[in-house]
Amino acid sequence: MTIFSIALQSLLIAYYIFSGTAKMLGVKYWTDIFENLKLPKWLLLVTGVVQLIGAAVLIVGYWYALAVTWGAIWLGITMLVACLMHVRAKDTFGKTAPALVFAVLNIILIVINAEAIII
């Protein structure tokens, strides 16, 4: 594992712990986004749990390289779905960009650690 991979993995862990916890607590910022996207309130909790599970898998990835790849796939799919929800709601690019950026960061982490899946 490279220093860049570990740094990116750590950044994503921090983001998803913060974001997942905020969603599970129903922080106004996230409830407003989900209302704008016309998504049900229960999905906010589910999304928070999904992000915390992904963060936990990335943490396990410090010891087991395969977990990094699977965690990034799990979270990358989540972010791609978020992008689709923003497009469906006809949000501006500015509102869609954060989900897109995190999808790309997860894809980069997948590519860097892809050899763990192949072996």
Biopython code that builds the backbone (N, CA, C, O; Angstrom):
import numpy as np
from Bio.PDB.StructureBuilder import StructureBuilder

atoms = [
    (1, "MET", "N", (0.847, -1.177, 0.000)),
    (1, "MET", "CA", (0.000, 0.000, 0.000)),
    (1, "MET", "C", (0.895, 1.244, 0.000)),
    (1, "MET", "O", (1.869, 1.322, 0.749)),
    (2, "THR", "N", (0.554, 2.193, -0.837)),
    (2, "THR", "CA", (1.352, 3.408, -0.932)),
    (2, "THR", "C", (0.890, 4.452, 0.083)),
    (2, "THR", "O", (-0.206, 4.362, 0.635)),
    (3, "ILE", "N", (1.739, 5.431, 0.312)),
    (3, "ILE", "CA", (1.385, 6.523, 1.226)),
    (3, "ILE", "C", (0.157, 7.258, 0.699)),
    (3, "ILE", "O", (-0.721, 7.636, 1.475)),
    (4, "PHE", "N", (0.089, 7.462, -0.619)),
    (4, "PHE", "CA", (-1.070, 8.139, -1.214)),
    (4, "PHE", "C", (-2.348, 7.351, -0.941)),
    (4, "PHE", "O", (-3.377, 7.929, -0.589)),
    (5, "SER", "N", (-2.281, 6.033, -1.103)),
    (5, "SER", "CA", (-3.447, 5.188, -0.876)),
    (5, "SER", "C", (-3.906, 5.269, 0.583)),
    (5, "SER", "O", (-5.100, 5.381, 0.861)),
    (6, "ILE", "N", (-2.956, 5.211, 1.501)),
    (6, "ILE", "CA", (-3.300, 5.288, 2.925)),
    (6, "ILE", "C", (-3.893, 6.662, 3.262)),
    (6, "ILE", "O", (-4.854, 6.759, 4.025)),
    (7, "ALA", "N", (-3.312, 7.722, 2.686)),
    (7, "ALA", "CA", (-3.829, 9.073, 2.936)),
    (7, "ALA", "C", (-5.254, 9.217, 2.392)),
    (7, "ALA", "O", (-6.124, 9.772, 3.062)),
    (8, "LEU", "N", (-5.487, 8.716, 1.180)),
    (8, "LEU", "CA", (-6.820, 8.783, 0.577)),
    (8, "LEU", "C", (-7.815, 7.936, 1.376)),
    (8, "LEU", "O", (-8.943, 8.363, 1.624)),
    (9, "GLN", "N", (-7.400, 6.762, 1.769)),
    (9, "GLN", "CA", (-8.230, 5.893, 2.592)),
    (9, "GLN", "C", (-8.603, 6.596, 3.897)),
    (9, "GLN", "O", (-9.757, 6.545, 4.324)),
    (10, "SER", "N", (-7.646, 7.241, 4.517)),
    (10, "SER", "CA", (-7.887, 7.952, 5.788)),
    (10, "SER", "C", (-8.842, 9.123, 5.597)),
    (10, "SER", "O", (-9.722, 9.350, 6.428)),
    (11, "LEU", "N", (-8.671, 9.869, 4.504)),
    (11, "LEU", "CA", (-9.569, 10.981, 4.192)),
    (11, "LEU", "C", (-11.002, 10.479, 4.031)),
    (11, "LEU", "O", (-11.941, 11.071, 4.564)),
    (12, "LEU", "N", (-11.158, 9.387, 3.294)),
    (12, "LEU", "CA", (-12.493, 8.843, 3.058)),
    (12, "LEU", "C", (-13.112, 8.305, 4.353)),
    (12, "LEU", "O", (-14.312, 8.464, 4.579)),
    (13, "ILE", "N", (-12.306, 7.675, 5.193)),
    (13, "ILE", "CA", (-12.812, 7.195, 6.483)),
    (13, "ILE", "C", (-13.349, 8.371, 7.295)),
    (13, "ILE", "O", (-14.457, 8.310, 7.827)),
    (14, "ALA", "N", (-12.560, 9.437, 7.388)),
    (14, "ALA", "CA", (-12.975, 10.610, 8.168)),
    (14, "ALA", "C", (-14.272, 11.195, 7.609)),
    (14, "ALA", "O", (-15.194, 11.506, 8.363)),
    (15, "TYR", "N", (-14.337, 11.344, 6.285)),
    (15, "TYR", "CA", (-15.537, 11.918, 5.671)),
    (15, "TYR", "C", (-16.769, 11.057, 5.944)),
    (15, "TYR", "O", (-17.816, 11.569, 6.340)),
    (16, "TYR", "N", (-16.640, 9.752, 5.730)),
    (16, "TYR", "CA", (-17.822, 8.887, 5.863)),
    (16, "TYR", "C", (-18.248, 8.703, 7.317)),
    (16, "TYR", "O", (-19.436, 8.524, 7.584)),
    (17, "ILE", "N", (-17.318, 8.741, 8.252)),
    (17, "ILE", "CA", (-17.719, 8.702, 9.666)),
    (17, "ILE", "C", (-18.490, 9.975, 9.999)),
    (17, "ILE", "O", (-19.545, 9.923, 10.632)),
    (18, "PHE", "N", (-17.959, 11.114, 9.570)),
    (18, "PHE", "CA", (-18.619, 12.396, 9.826)),
    (18, "PHE", "C", (-19.987, 12.460, 9.144)),
    (18, "PHE", "O", (-20.994, 12.777, 9.777)),
    (19, "SER", "N", (-20.008, 12.158, 7.858)),
    (19, "SER", "CA", (-21.239, 12.249, 7.071)),
    (19, "SER", "C", (-22.275, 11.215, 7.513)),
    (19, "SER", "O", (-23.452, 11.539, 7.669)),
    (20, "GLY", "N", (-21.837, 9.982, 7.711)),
    (20, "GLY", "CA", (-22.765, 8.929, 8.125)),
    (20, "GLY", "C", (-23.385, 9.212, 9.483)),
    (20, "GLY", "O", (-24.581, 8.998, 9.685)),
    (21, "THR", "N", (-22.567, 9.694, 10.413)),
    (21, "THR", "CA", (-23.077, 10.033, 11.744)),
    (21, "THR", "C", (-24.070, 11.191, 11.658)),
    (21, "THR", "O", (-25.122, 11.156, 12.295)),
    (22, "ALA", "N", (-23.739, 12.214, 10.874)),
    (22, "ALA", "CA", (-24.630, 13.370, 10.715)),
    (22, "ALA", "C", (-25.967, 12.942, 10.112)),
    (22, "ALA", "O", (-27.016, 13.444, 10.515)),
    (23, "LYS", "N", (-25.936, 12.033, 9.166)),
    (23, "LYS", "CA", (-27.177, 11.552, 8.557)),
    (23, "LYS", "C", (-28.001, 10.768, 9.579)),
    (23, "LYS", "O", (-29.216, 10.943, 9.672)),
    (24, "MET", "N", (-27.337, 9.911, 10.338)),
    (24, "MET", "CA", (-28.068, 9.112, 11.337)),
    (24, "MET", "C", (-28.671, 9.990, 12.427)),
    (24, "MET", "O", (-29.718, 9.661, 12.986)),
    (25, "LEU", "N", (-28.012, 11.110, 12.732)),
    (25, "LEU", "CA", (-28.535, 12.028, 13.748)),
    (25, "LEU", "C", (-29.585, 12.981, 13.183)),
    (25, "LEU", "O", (-30.215, 13.726, 13.933)),
    (26, "GLY", "N", (-29.776, 12.960, 11.855)),
    (26, "GLY", "CA", (-30.777, 13.817, 11.224)),
    (26, "GLY", "C", (-30.408, 15.287, 11.218)),
    (26, "GLY", "O", (-31.268, 16.151, 11.385)),
    (27, "VAL", "N", (-29.122, 15.571, 11.023)),
    (27, "VAL", "CA", (-28.658, 16.958, 10.971)),
    (27, "VAL", "C", (-29.406, 17.699, 9.859)),
    (27, "VAL", "O", (-29.605, 17.166, 8.767)),
    (28, "LYS", "N", (-29.814, 18.931, 10.154)),
    (28, "LYS", "CA", (-30.648, 19.727, 9.248)),
    (28, "LYS", "C", (-30.070, 19.826, 7.834)),
    (28, "LYS", "O", (-30.811, 19.722, 6.857)),
    (29, "TYR", "N", (-28.769, 20.023, 7.720)),
    (29, "TYR", "CA", (-28.130, 20.116, 6.401)),
    (29, "TYR", "C", (-28.522, 18.913, 5.534)),
    (29, "TYR", "O", (-28.902, 19.073, 4.375)),
    (30, "TRP", "N", (-28.425, 17.709, 6.110)),
    (30, "TRP", "CA", (-28.728, 16.499, 5.345)),
    (30, "TRP", "C", (-30.221, 16.294, 5.152)),
    (30, "TRP", "O", (-30.646, 15.829, 4.094)),
    (31, "THR", "N", (-31.019, 16.631, 6.146)),
    (31, "THR", "CA", (-32.472, 16.480, 5.968)),
    (31, "THR", "C", (-32.964, 17.410, 4.863)),
    (31, "THR", "O", (-33.846, 17.042, 4.087)),
    (32, "ASP", "N", (-32.395, 18.614, 4.790)),
    (32, "ASP", "CA", (-32.767, 19.547, 3.715)),
    (32, "ASP", "C", (-32.390, 18.993, 2.340)),
    (32, "ASP", "O", (-33.161, 19.106, 1.387)),
    (33, "ILE", "N", (-31.213, 18.398, 2.244)),
    (33, "ILE", "CA", (-30.780, 17.811, 0.961)),
    (33, "ILE", "C", (-31.716, 16.674, 0.565)),
    (33, "ILE", "O", (-32.140, 16.597, -0.588)),
    (34, "PHE", "N", (-32.041, 15.797, 1.499)),
    (34, "PHE", "CA", (-32.908, 14.672, 1.185)),
    (34, "PHE", "C", (-34.318, 15.138, 0.825)),
    (34, "PHE", "O", (-34.966, 14.537, -0.032)),
    (35, "GLU", "N", (-34.797, 16.193, 1.465)),
    (35, "GLU", "CA", (-36.099, 16.767, 1.101)),
    (35, "GLU", "C", (-36.050, 17.320, -0.320)),
    (35, "GLU", "O", (-36.970, 17.103, -1.109)),
    (36, "ASN", "N", (-34.972, 18.038, -0.644)),
    (36, "ASN", "CA", (-34.807, 18.589, -1.992)),
    (36, "ASN", "C", (-34.770, 17.476, -3.044)),
    (36, "ASN", "O", (-35.279, 17.635, -4.153)),
    (37, "LEU", "N", (-34.159, 16.349, -2.673)),
    (37, "LEU", "CA", (-34.068, 15.218, -3.598)),
    (37, "LEU", "C", (-35.357, 14.389, -3.615)),
    (37, "LEU", "O", (-35.479, 13.429, -4.376)),
    (38, "LYS", "N", (-36.315, 14.775, -2.767)),
    (38, "LYS", "CA", (-37.597, 14.075, -2.645)),
    (38, "LYS", "C", (-37.397, 12.605, -2.257)),
    (38, "LYS", "O", (-38.032, 11.702, -2.802)),
    (39, "LEU", "N", (-36.493, 12.402, -1.297)),
    (39, "LEU", "CA", (-36.229, 11.070, -0.775)),
    (39, "LEU", "C", (-36.873, 10.948, 0.606)),
    (39, "LEU", "O", (-36.924, 11.926, 1.352)),
    (40, "PRO", "N", (-37.365, 9.758, 0.952)),
    (40, "PRO", "CA", (-38.016, 9.589, 2.256)),
    (40, "PRO", "C", (-37.020, 9.736, 3.409)),
    (40, "PRO", "O", (-35.830, 9.458, 3.262)),
    (41, "LYS", "N", (-37.534, 10.179, 4.554)),
    (41, "LYS", "CA", (-36.676, 10.416, 5.731)),
    (41, "LYS", "C", (-35.963, 9.149, 6.197)),
    (41, "LYS", "O", (-34.823, 9.219, 6.656)),
    (42, "TRP", "N", (-36.616, 7.999, 6.086)),
    (42, "TRP", "CA", (-35.992, 6.762, 6.545)),
    (42, "TRP", "C", (-34.729, 6.447, 5.753)),
    (42, "TRP", "O", (-33.820, 5.793, 6.265)),
    (43, "LEU", "N", (-34.671, 6.914, 4.496)),
    (43, "LEU", "CA", (-33.497, 6.651, 3.664)),
    (43, "LEU", "C", (-32.265, 7.399, 4.187)),
    (43, "LEU", "O", (-31.132, 6.984, 3.940)),
    (44, "LEU", "N", (-32.489, 8.490, 4.902)),
    (44, "LEU", "CA", (-31.393, 9.232, 5.525)),
    (44, "LEU", "C", (-30.671, 8.331, 6.532)),
    (44, "LEU", "O", (-29.442, 8.277, 6.556)),
    (45, "LEU", "N", (-31.435, 7.633, 7.352)),
    (45, "LEU", "CA", (-30.866, 6.713, 8.331)),
    (45, "LEU", "C", (-30.146, 5.556, 7.638)),
    (45, "LEU", "O", (-29.039, 5.183, 8.027)),
    (46, "VAL", "N", (-30.773, 5.000, 6.623)),
    (46, "VAL", "CA", (-30.168, 3.882, 5.888)),
    (46, "VAL", "C", (-28.850, 4.328, 5.254)),
    (46, "VAL", "O", (-27.850, 3.611, 5.316)),
    (47, "THR", "N", (-28.855, 5.501, 4.652)),
    (47, "THR", "CA", (-27.640, 6.012, 4.020)),
    (47, "THR", "C", (-26.531, 6.219, 5.050)),
    (47, "THR", "O", (-25.367, 5.921, 4.783)),
    (48, "GLY", "N", (-26.891, 6.723, 6.211)),
    (48, "GLY", "CA", (-25.910, 6.888, 7.284)),
    (48, "GLY", "C", (-25.295, 5.564, 7.698)),
    (48, "GLY", "O", (-24.082, 5.468, 7.883)),
    (49, "VAL", "N", (-26.131, 4.541, 7.843)),
    (49, "VAL", "CA", (-25.643, 3.211, 8.214)),
    (49, "VAL", "C", (-24.729, 2.661, 7.115)),
    (49, "VAL", "O", (-23.671, 2.105, 7.409)),
    (50, "VAL", "N", (-25.132, 2.811, 5.866)),
    (50, "VAL", "CA", (-24.329, 2.341, 4.736)),
    (50, "VAL", "C", (-22.950, 3.012, 4.748)),
    (50, "VAL", "O", (-21.933, 2.356, 4.521)),
    (51, "GLN", "N", (-22.925, 4.320, 5.013)),
    (51, "GLN", "CA", (-21.649, 5.029, 5.035)),
    (51, "GLN", "C", (-20.785, 4.602, 6.217)),
    (51, "GLN", "O", (-19.568, 4.484, 6.074)),
    (52, "LEU", "N", (-21.382, 4.370, 7.369)),
    (52, "LEU", "CA", (-20.605, 3.927, 8.530)),
    (52, "LEU", "C", (-20.063, 2.508, 8.324)),
    (52, "LEU", "O", (-18.947, 2.204, 8.745)),
    (53, "ILE", "N", (-20.836, 1.656, 7.690)),
    (53, "ILE", "CA", (-20.345, 0.311, 7.363)),
    (53, "ILE", "C", (-19.159, 0.422, 6.406)),
    (53, "ILE", "O", (-18.140, -0.245, 6.587)),
    (54, "GLY", "N", (-19.299, 1.266, 5.392)),
    (54, "GLY", "CA", (-18.202, 1.464, 4.441)),
    (54, "GLY", "C", (-16.951, 1.986, 5.121)),
    (54, "GLY", "O", (-15.846, 1.532, 4.825)),
    (55, "ALA", "N", (-17.114, 2.943, 6.036)),
    (55, "ALA", "CA", (-15.971, 3.478, 6.782)),
    (55, "ALA", "C", (-15.322, 2.380, 7.620)),
    (55, "ALA", "O", (-14.096, 2.300, 7.695)),
    (56, "ALA", "N", (-16.134, 1.535, 8.250)),
    (56, "ALA", "CA", (-15.603, 0.439, 9.071)),
    (56, "ALA", "C", (-14.800, -0.539, 8.214)),
    (56, "ALA", "O", (-13.743, -1.013, 8.630)),
    (57, "VAL", "N", (-15.303, -0.836, 7.022)),
    (57, "VAL", "CA", (-14.582, -1.743, 6.120)),
    (57, "VAL", "C", (-13.259, -1.105, 5.687)),
    (57, "VAL", "O", (-12.240, -1.790, 5.601)),
    (58, "LEU", "N", (-13.272, 0.200, 5.414)),
    (58, "LEU", "CA", (-12.015, 0.885, 5.074)),
    (58, "LEU", "C", (-11.035, 0.846, 6.240)),
    (58, "LEU", "O", (-9.830, 0.720, 6.023)),
    (59, "ILE", "N", (-11.522, 0.949, 7.461)),
    (59, "ILE", "CA", (-10.641, 0.858, 8.639)),
    (59, "ILE", "C", (-10.011, -0.533, 8.708)),
    (59, "ILE", "O", (-8.813, -0.658, 8.962)),
    (60, "VAL", "N", (-10.804, -1.569, 8.486)),
    (60, "VAL", "CA", (-10.274, -2.938, 8.462)),
    (60, "VAL", "C", (-9.194, -3.050, 7.373)),
    (60, "VAL", "O", (-8.261, -3.844, 7.492)),
    (61, "GLY", "N", (-9.333, -2.253, 6.328)),
    (61, "GLY", "CA", (-8.372, -2.259, 5.232)),
    (61, "GLY", "C", (-6.954, -1.865, 5.615)),
    (61, "GLY", "O", (-6.020, -2.129, 4.858)),
    (62, "TYR", "N", (-6.771, -1.237, 6.776)),
    (62, "TYR", "CA", (-5.408, -0.962, 7.240)),
    (62, "TYR", "C", (-4.651, -2.262, 7.491)),
    (62, "TYR", "O", (-3.424, -2.293, 7.387)),
    (63, "TRP", "N", (-5.375, -3.345, 7.823)),
    (63, "TRP", "CA", (-4.759, -4.635, 8.112)),
    (63, "TRP", "C", (-4.959, -5.641, 6.987)),
    (63, "TRP", "O", (-4.118, -6.517, 6.785)),
    (64, "TYR", "N", (-6.062, -5.526, 6.253)),
    (64, "TYR", "CA", (-6.366, -6.465, 5.172)),
    (64, "TYR", "C", (-6.643, -5.675, 3.892)),
    (64, "TYR", "O", (-7.689, -5.039, 3.756)),
    (65, "ALA", "N", (-5.701, -5.725, 2.965)),
    (65, "ALA", "CA", (-5.773, -4.902, 1.748)),
    (65, "ALA", "C", (-7.064, -5.124, 0.958)),
    (65, "ALA", "O", (-7.595, -4.187, 0.361)),
    (66, "LEU", "N", (-7.561, -6.338, 0.953)),
    (66, "LEU", "CA", (-8.779, -6.632, 0.197)),
    (66, "LEU", "C", (-9.963, -5.803, 0.689)),
    (66, "LEU", "O", (-10.837, -5.443, -0.099)),
    (67, "ALA", "N", (-9.997, -5.503, 1.972)),
    (67, "ALA", "CA", (-11.108, -4.733, 2.549)),
    (67, "ALA", "C", (-11.150, -3.308, 1.992)),
    (67, "ALA", "O", (-12.229, -2.734, 1.841)),
    (68, "VAL", "N", (-9.984, -2.738, 1.687)),
    (68, "VAL", "CA", (-9.960, -1.374, 1.124)),
    (68, "VAL", "C", (-10.712, -1.349, -0.203)),
    (68, "VAL", "O", (-11.542, -0.472, -0.444)),
    (69, "THR", "N", (-10.411, -2.316, -1.050)),
    (69, "THR", "CA", (-11.047, -2.361, -2.365)),
    (69, "THR", "C", (-12.552, -2.546, -2.243)),
    (69, "THR", "O", (-13.317, -1.843, -2.902)),
    (70, "TRP", "N", (-12.984, -3.486, -1.405)),
    (70, "TRP", "CA", (-14.422, -3.737, -1.253)),
    (70, "TRP", "C", (-15.134, -2.581, -0.577)),
    (70, "TRP", "O", (-16.267, -2.257, -0.933)),
    (71, "GLY", "N", (-14.486, -1.956, 0.392)),
    (71, "GLY", "CA", (-15.076, -0.779, 1.031)),
    (71, "GLY", "C", (-15.242, 0.369, 0.048)),
    (71, "GLY", "O", (-16.263, 1.057, 0.047)),
    (72, "ALA", "N", (-14.232, 0.569, -0.788)),
    (72, "ALA", "CA", (-14.298, 1.641, -1.789)),
    (72, "ALA", "C", (-15.356, 1.335, -2.853)),
    (72, "ALA", "O", (-16.020, 2.250, -3.340)),
    (73, "ILE", "N", (-15.519, 0.073, -3.216)),
    (73, "ILE", "CA", (-16.578, -0.303, -4.167)),
    (73, "ILE", "C", (-17.947, 0.000, -3.553)),
    (73, "ILE", "O", (-18.805, 0.603, -4.198)),
    (74, "TRP", "N", (-18.142, -0.422, -2.307)),
    (74, "TRP", "CA", (-19.399, -0.193, -1.573)),
    (74, "TRP", "C", (-19.734, 1.298, -1.536)),
    (74, "TRP", "O", (-20.852, 1.701, -1.856)),
    (75, "LEU", "N", (-18.749, 2.111, -1.141)),
    (75, "LEU", "CA", (-18.975, 3.558, -1.011)),
    (75, "LEU", "C", (-19.041, 4.243, -2.369)),
    (75, "LEU", "O", (-19.778, 5.214, -2.539)),
    (76, "GLY", "N", (-18.282, 3.749, -3.330)),
    (76, "GLY", "CA", (-18.328, 4.314, -4.679)),
    (76, "GLY", "C", (-19.701, 4.148, -5.319)),
    (76, "GLY", "O", (-20.216, 5.067, -5.957)),
    (77, "ILE", "N", (-20.285, 2.970, -5.143)),
    (77, "ILE", "CA", (-21.642, 2.735, -5.659)),
    (77, "ILE", "C", (-22.625, 3.678, -4.968)),
    (77, "ILE", "O", (-23.516, 4.235, -5.609)),
    (78, "THR", "N", (-22.456, 3.852, -3.663)),
    (78, "THR", "CA", (-23.322, 4.765, -2.913)),
    (78, "THR", "C", (-23.241, 6.179, -3.487)),
    (78, "THR", "O", (-24.263, 6.846, -3.647)),
    (79, "MET", "N", (-22.036, 6.630, -3.794)),
    (79, "MET", "CA", (-21.857, 7.991, -4.322)),
    (79, "MET", "C", (-22.375, 8.115, -5.756)),
    (79, "MET", "O", (-22.884, 9.167, -6.143)),
    (80, "LEU", "N", (-22.248, 7.058, -6.533)),
    (80, "LEU", "CA", (-22.812, 7.102, -7.892)),
    (80, "LEU", "C", (-24.340, 7.180, -7.837)),
    (80, "LEU", "O", (-24.954, 7.889, -8.634)),
    (81, "VAL", "N", (-24.946, 6.462, -6.907)),
    (81, "VAL", "CA", (-26.402, 6.556, -6.716)),
    (81, "VAL", "C", (-26.767, 7.969, -6.277)),
    (81, "VAL", "O", (-27.768, 8.520, -6.736)),
    (82, "ALA", "N", (-25.965, 8.560, -5.393)),
    (82, "ALA", "CA", (-26.215, 9.944, -4.965)),
    (82, "ALA", "C", (-26.170, 10.889, -6.161)),
    (82, "ALA", "O", (-27.001, 11.790, -6.271)),
    (83, "CYS", "N", (-25.205, 10.689, -7.057)),
    (83, "CYS", "CA", (-25.134, 11.519, -8.276)),
    (83, "CYS", "C", (-26.408, 11.372, -9.100)),
    (83, "CYS", "O", (-26.961, 12.358, -9.587)),
    (84, "LEU", "N", (-26.864, 10.144, -9.249)),
    (84, "LEU", "CA", (-28.089, 9.907, -10.019)),
    (84, "LEU", "C", (-29.298, 10.583, -9.374)),
    (84, "LEU", "O", (-30.167, 11.100, -10.077)),
    (85, "MET", "N", (-29.359, 10.583, -8.056)),
    (85, "MET", "CA", (-30.466, 11.247, -7.356)),
    (85, "MET", "C", (-30.434, 12.759, -7.586)),
    (85, "MET", "O", (-31.479, 13.392, -7.738)),
    (86, "HIS", "N", (-29.237, 13.326, -7.609)),
    (86, "HIS", "CA", (-29.107, 14.760, -7.885)),
    (86, "HIS", "C", (-29.515, 15.074, -9.327)),
    (86, "HIS", "O", (-30.172, 16.083, -9.582)),
    (87, "VAL", "N", (-29.132, 14.228, -10.247)),
    (87, "VAL", "CA", (-29.518, 14.426, -11.659)),
    (87, "VAL", "C", (-31.031, 14.292, -11.799)),
    (87, "VAL", "O", (-31.665, 15.089, -12.490)),
    (88, "ARG", "N", (-31.608, 13.289, -11.146)),
    (88, "ARG", "CA", (-33.066, 13.083, -11.187)),
    (88, "ARG", "C", (-33.813, 14.305, -10.664)),
    (88, "ARG", "O", (-34.869, 14.664, -11.186)),
    (89, "ALA", "N", (-33.260, 14.945, -9.628)),
    (89, "ALA", "CA", (-33.890, 16.133, -9.039)),
    (89, "ALA", "C", (-33.560, 17.405, -9.817)),
    (89, "ALA", "O", (-34.005, 18.496, -9.459)),
    (90, "LYS", "N", (-32.768, 17.251, -10.892)),
    (90, "LYS", "CA", (-32.355, 18.392, -11.729)),
    (90, "LYS", "C", (-31.590, 19.440, -10.915)),
    (90, "LYS", "O", (-31.751, 20.644, -11.111)),
    (91, "ASP", "N", (-30.752, 18.943, -9.995)),
    (91, "ASP", "CA", (-29.900, 19.840, -9.212)),
    (91, "ASP", "C", (-28.821, 20.436, -10.099)),
    (91, "ASP", "O", (-28.489, 19.897, -11.155)),
    (92, "THR", "N", (-28.288, 21.552, -9.649)),
    (92, "THR", "CA", (-27.182, 22.182, -10.369)),
    (92, "THR", "C", (-25.930, 21.315, -10.225)),
    (92, "THR", "O", (-25.862, 20.427, -9.375)),
    (93, "PHE", "N", (-24.953, 21.596, -11.069)),
    (93, "PHE", "CA", (-23.694, 20.857, -10.985)),
    (93, "PHE", "C", (-23.039, 21.081, -9.623)),
    (93, "PHE", "O", (-22.431, 20.168, -9.064)),
    (94, "GLY", "N", (-23.163, 22.293, -9.096)),
    (94, "GLY", "CA", (-22.578, 22.612, -7.798)),
    (94, "GLY", "C", (-23.115, 21.742, -6.676)),
    (94, "GLY", "O", (-22.383, 21.403, -5.746)),
    (95, "LYS", "N", (-24.386, 21.378, -6.755)),
    (95, "LYS", "CA", (-24.974, 20.520, -5.730)),
    (95, "LYS", "C", (-24.628, 19.048, -5.955)),
    (95, "LYS", "O", (-24.594, 18.255, -5.014)),
    (96, "THR", "N", (-24.374, 18.700, -7.215)),
    (96, "THR", "CA", (-24.041, 17.323, -7.566)),
    (96, "THR", "C", (-22.551, 17.039, -7.390)),
    (96, "THR", "O", (-22.160, 15.896, -7.152)),
    (97, "ALA", "N", (-21.733, 18.057, -7.505)),
    (97, "ALA", "CA", (-20.270, 17.901, -7.507)),
    (97, "ALA", "C", (-19.703, 17.158, -6.297)),
    (97, "ALA", "O", (-18.837, 16.303, -6.483)),
    (98, "PRO", "N", (-20.149, 17.439, -5.055)),
    (98, "PRO", "CA", (-19.551, 16.704, -3.927)),
    (98, "PRO", "C", (-19.707, 15.179, -4.055)),
    (98, "PRO", "O", (-18.757, 14.436, -3.812)),
    (99, "ALA", "N", (-20.892, 14.724, -4.431)),
    (99, "ALA", "CA", (-21.105, 13.283, -4.606)),
    (99, "ALA", "C", (-20.222, 12.749, -5.727)),
    (99, "ALA", "O", (-19.669, 11.654, -5.622)),
    (100, "LEU", "N", (-20.093, 13.523, -6.794)),
    (100, "LEU", "CA", (-19.256, 13.120, -7.916)),
    (100, "LEU", "C", (-17.788, 13.043, -7.512)),
    (100, "LEU", "O", (-17.092, 12.095, -7.877)),
    (101, "VAL", "N", (-17.317, 14.026, -6.766)),
    (101, "VAL", "CA", (-15.920, 14.040, -6.312)),
    (101, "VAL", "C", (-15.642, 12.818, -5.433)),
    (101, "VAL", "O", (-14.617, 12.159, -5.599)),
    (102, "PHE", "N", (-16.547, 12.514, -4.502)),
    (102, "PHE", "CA", (-16.314, 11.351, -3.636)),
    (102, "PHE", "C", (-16.442, 10.044, -4.403)),
    (102, "PHE", "O", (-15.776, 9.068, -4.056)),
    (103, "ALA", "N", (-17.277, 9.994, -5.434)),
    (103, "ALA", "CA", (-17.332, 8.807, -6.287)),
    (103, "ALA", "C", (-15.983, 8.610, -6.974)),
    (103, "ALA", "O", (-15.459, 7.497, -7.012)),
    (104, "VAL", "N", (-15.428, 9.681, -7.512)),
    (104, "VAL", "CA", (-14.125, 9.611, -8.195)),
    (104, "VAL", "C", (-13.020, 9.211, -7.215)),
    (104, "VAL", "O", (-12.165, 8.394, -7.555)),
    (105, "LEU", "N", (-13.027, 9.775, -6.004)),
    (105, "LEU", "CA", (-12.012, 9.409, -5.007)),
    (105, "LEU", "C", (-12.092, 7.923, -4.659)),
    (105, "LEU", "O", (-11.064, 7.268, -4.486)),
    (106, "ASN", "N", (-13.304, 7.396, -4.558)),
    (106, "ASN", "CA", (-13.452, 5.959, -4.305)),
    (106, "ASN", "C", (-12.957, 5.136, -5.481)),
    (106, "ASN", "O", (-12.329, 4.094, -5.289)),
    (107, "ILE", "N", (-13.232, 5.592, -6.698)),
    (107, "ILE", "CA", (-12.756, 4.875, -7.891)),
    (107, "ILE", "C", (-11.226, 4.869, -7.923)),
    (107, "ILE", "O", (-10.620, 3.853, -8.264)),
    (108, "ILE", "N", (-10.600, 5.993, -7.570)),
    (108, "ILE", "CA", (-9.135, 6.049, -7.509)),
    (108, "ILE", "C", (-8.617, 5.036, -6.492)),
    (108, "ILE", "O", (-7.650, 4.325, -6.764)),
    (109, "LEU", "N", (-9.252, 4.967, -5.328)),
    (109, "LEU", "CA", (-8.834, 4.015, -4.295)),
    (109, "LEU", "C", (-9.012, 2.572, -4.784)),
    (109, "LEU", "O", (-8.190, 1.709, -4.478)),
    (110, "ILE", "N", (-10.067, 2.315, -5.530)),
    (110, "ILE", "CA", (-10.297, 0.977, -6.098)),
    (110, "ILE", "C", (-9.164, 0.627, -7.065)),
    (110, "ILE", "O", (-8.596, -0.463, -6.991)),
    (111, "VAL", "N", (-8.843, 1.538, -7.958)),
    (111, "VAL", "CA", (-7.805, 1.292, -8.964)),
    (111, "VAL", "C", (-6.448, 1.058, -8.298)),
    (111, "VAL", "O", (-5.718, 0.140, -8.672)),
    (112, "ILE", "N", (-6.116, 1.890, -7.313)),
    (112, "ILE", "CA", (-4.828, 1.751, -6.620)),
    (112, "ILE", "C", (-4.722, 0.402, -5.932)),
    (112, "ILE", "O", (-3.640, -0.184, -5.893)),
    (113, "ASN", "N", (-5.818, -0.100, -5.392)),
    (113, "ASN", "CA", (-5.794, -1.340, -4.604)),
    (113, "ASN", "C", (-6.396, -2.531, -5.346)),
    (113, "ASN", "O", (-6.701, -3.552, -4.728)),
    (114, "ALA", "N", (-6.570, -2.414, -6.650)),
    (114, "ALA", "CA", (-7.231, -3.474, -7.432)),
    (114, "ALA", "C", (-6.482, -4.796, -7.391)),
    (114, "ALA", "O", (-7.094, -5.859, -7.495)),
    (115, "GLU", "N", (-5.166, -4.741, -7.241)),
    (115, "GLU", "CA", (-4.397, -5.995, -7.229)),
    (115, "GLU", "C", (-4.806, -6.901, -6.066)),
    (115, "GLU", "O", (-4.627, -8.117, -6.144)),
    (116, "ALA", "N", (-5.346, -6.334, -5.002)),
    (116, "ALA", "CA", (-5.791, -7.140, -3.861)),
    (116, "ALA", "C", (-6.947, -8.059, -4.269)),
    (116, "ALA", "O", (-7.069, -9.168, -3.749)),
    (117, "ILE", "N", (-7.785, -7.604, -5.188)),
    (117, "ILE", "CA", (-8.917, -8.427, -5.645)),
    (117, "ILE", "C", (-8.446, -9.479, -6.627)),
    (117, "ILE", "O", (-8.945, -10.604, -6.621)),
    (118, "ILE", "N", (-7.496, -9.126, -7.467)),
    (118, "ILE", "CA", (-7.033, -10.015, -8.524)),
    (118, "ILE", "C", (-6.246, -11.202, -7.949)),
    (118, "ILE", "O", (-6.325, -12.315, -8.470)),
    (119, "ILE", "N", (-5.502, -10.959, -6.893)),
    (119, "ILE", "CA", (-4.630, -12.018, -6.339)),
    (119, "ILE", "C", (-5.440, -13.059, -5.621)),
    (119, "ILE", "O", (-4.880, -14.021, -5.094)),
]
sb = StructureBuilder()
sb.init_structure("model")
sb.init_model(0)
sb.init_chain("A")
sb.init_seg("    ")
for serial, (resi, resn, name, xyz) in enumerate(atoms, 1):
    if name == "N":
        sb.init_residue(resn, " ", resi, " ")
    sb.init_atom(name, np.array(xyz, "f"), 0.0, 1.0, " ", f" {name:<3s}", serial, name[0])
structure = sb.get_structure()
